[in-house]
Amino acid sequence: MQAPAIEARGLSKTFGAGQDAVHALDDVSLTIRENEFFTLLGPSGCGKTTLLRLIGGFEQPSAGDVFLRGQPLTGLPPFKRPINTVFQSYALFPHLTVGQNIAFGLEMLGRPKEERAARVEQMLALVKLQGYANRKPAQLSGGQQQRVALARALASQPKVLLLDEPLSALDLKLRKEMQIELKRLQTETGITFVFVTHDQEEALTMSDRLAVMEAGQILQIGSPTEIYEHPQRRFVADFIGETNFLEARIEAAGSGAVARLACGGALALNGHAGAAASGEPVTLAVRPERAVIAAAGAEGLPAKVGAVVYLGTDTTYHLTLADGTPFVVRTQNSAGARLDLASGAAVTVQIAPAAIQRLAD
Amino acid sequence: MTAASRKRFLQIAPAVAIIAFFMLAPLGLMAYVSLLQKGVNGGVVWDQHTTEAYVNFIFERDLDDSLVLNIDYLRIFARSFGLSLLTAVLALAIGFPTALYMAMQPEGRRNLLIFLVTIPFWTNLLVRNYAWILLLRNGGLVENLLRWLGVSDQPLGVMYTPIAVSIGLTYSYLPFMVLPIYASLEKMDSRLIEAAFDLGADRRRALTRVILPLAMPGIAAGCILVFVPALGAYVTPELLGGGKSMMIGNLIQGQFGAARNWPFGAALAFALLAIVLLAMMVYLLRFRRAPAVP
């Protein structure tokens, strides 16, 4: 089997010492495959940028190692790593032209002038900035600077490209464009992208796989579908999309497992969610679009309708369960599917076993 | 002129008038004095106009009234020029690494370092120069240190040479080099250096290809701020040069003092001013022509 593009083993990074020590990264291990668009997702301060800087060589780990295609990178300075970075602020050299910026990496590698010139043209075409080679970065818009930063980082054909929240400075429309653009560049160049963001939507739309981070640790790694459909931790379920949390106790374990909810009702669980010891207290997660509202008296959890929010493509119903637990249900406004519910109406919430995730915390 | 702009003009007029008066009046007086006949016991004869002072700069009037080339004064100018250049180069060699180190420090420590760099300014210039005499003289601190280290047991012999003058000037004007370079390095985005490393530049090339070009306006400003006052320096060449390696400043002082030739002193001062203005123009042409893009 081919060695992974990037492998981190037991990475820790502590800033400061003694009482003021900040554990930015705490024993993190992960594997990033070749040609993968991998995203590190988390709130600010979760350690995602620190992890990126450890891979890039801008910081040295307090413990653990980073491997590139099986080779340890420990101790190698950034200029000896075949890894390039797109910085959040782009960090284009203001005294050089766009062309000189893009050629910088090739020049440092000692490539001949003709090759550099050809490569600059090629890169400008790739990021759709033909004819801009002689401009200075300050004469470009934010989106154009972003493209130059990408071209510069890709020009020397790194094995891995690191992107540190590169889209955060762009406005919404441009950001959407660049998301598609980045995905296209990644597919066309076949270079492994490691992308850092705090924007869950960005992470879901672009990534092949993503790692959700919090407080210096990786909580879950998986494809966007896995992360969204099968969150393992409360933080992951909460950070990505909307989620209803239900406190429950396992009543019957194994196949045909049942969870007795704090609100009084009971829910049938399927294999994975039911794989817990009988009597164990658990937290269940249910996505708002996976629950169904039925007429009062039907089998399910009795609830009362609170606010009804119409969102165009779908409608959100804010319900309250018997014990006061809030529960949100979202239904698509497809033809004839719209429920006509007034605030205060009594309804029943039905949740299929497949829609229920048991969380580890 | 609208009422508002007239009001604005009146508000800044006093400041402009004061600056204009205190800059133009002495300059005009000097220009006038340089074109007068010198008085027998110093001073000038106010109603006898002559360009003799400017002629004297390059020529000597022989007994038979013919002009003979005299390069003594040009030599002093050339020496001043060379010493000032050496001073600027030494200050740059010491000042740039200092400024770079300062700019790399965390915020709090930077302010402390700026404070330390400016501390010598608070000591009297004479006192600082006498301190250098104690350090550099034969049998002084530096000589004893070298002897103790076993480097040399000869008398130092630096005192009253151009080298001593250059050391003194470098020391005096070093903050003028450090501060502008620091200012240009400090506002530089540290990510640019990281980007250079990231793209394969080692430390040397990150320095030459990214840091130095971006610090260039600060370096140029620092060089001028050191070169110009060094060119007109008086105290340091007087004390550390012992009058043996005379510089322009001492020459001018001598004309107004012992030589009692005010017109010639004024003419020398104008020659110095011309050189300084030339240096400024070179700087402006070289570093201000680039379009200031926001």
Chai-1 contact restraints between the chains, C-beta under 6 A:
chainA,res_idxA,chainB,res_idxB,connection_type,confidence,min_distance_angstrom,max_distance_angstrom,comment,restraint_id
A,F58,B,E194,contact,1.0,0.0,6.0,A-B,restraint_1
A,P78,B,F197,contact,1.0,0.0,6.0,A-B,restraint_2
A,P78,B,D198,contact,1.0,0.0,6.0,A-B,restraint_3
A,F79,B,F197,contact,1.0,0.0,6.0,A-B,restraint_4
A,F79,B,G200,contact,1.0,0.0,6.0,A-B,restraint_5
A,F79,B,A201,contact,1.0,0.0,6.0,A-B,restraint_6
A,F79,B,D202,contact,1.0,0.0,6.0,A-B,restraint_7
A,N84,B,D198,contact,1.0,0.0,6.0,A-B,restraint_8
A,T85,B,D198,contact,1.0,0.0,6.0,A-B,restraint_9
A,F87,B,R191,contact,1.0,0.0,6.0,A-B,restraint_10
A,S89,B,R191,contact,1.0,0.0,6.0,A-B,restraint_11
A,A91,B,R191,contact,1.0,0.0,6.0,A-B,restraint_12
A,A91,B,L192,contact,1.0,0.0,6.0,A-B,restraint_13
A,A91,B,A195,contact,1.0,0.0,6.0,A-B,restraint_14
A,H95,B,P213,contact,1.0,0.0,6.0,A-B,restraint_15
A,H95,B,L214,contact,1.0,0.0,6.0,A-B,restraint_16
A,F104,B,L199,contact,1.0,0.0,6.0,A-B,restraint_17
A,G105,B,L199,contact,1.0,0.0,6.0,A-B,restraint_18
A,G105,B,G200,contact,1.0,0.0,6.0,A-B,restraint_19
A,M108,B,L199,contact,1.0,0.0,6.0,A-B,restraint_20
A,M108,B,G200,contact,1.0,0.0,6.0,A-B,restraint_21
A,M108,B,A201,contact,1.0,0.0,6.0,A-B,restraint_22
A,L109,B,G200,contact,1.0,0.0,6.0,A-B,restraint_23
A,A138,B,V293,contact,1.0,0.0,6.0,A-B,restraint_24
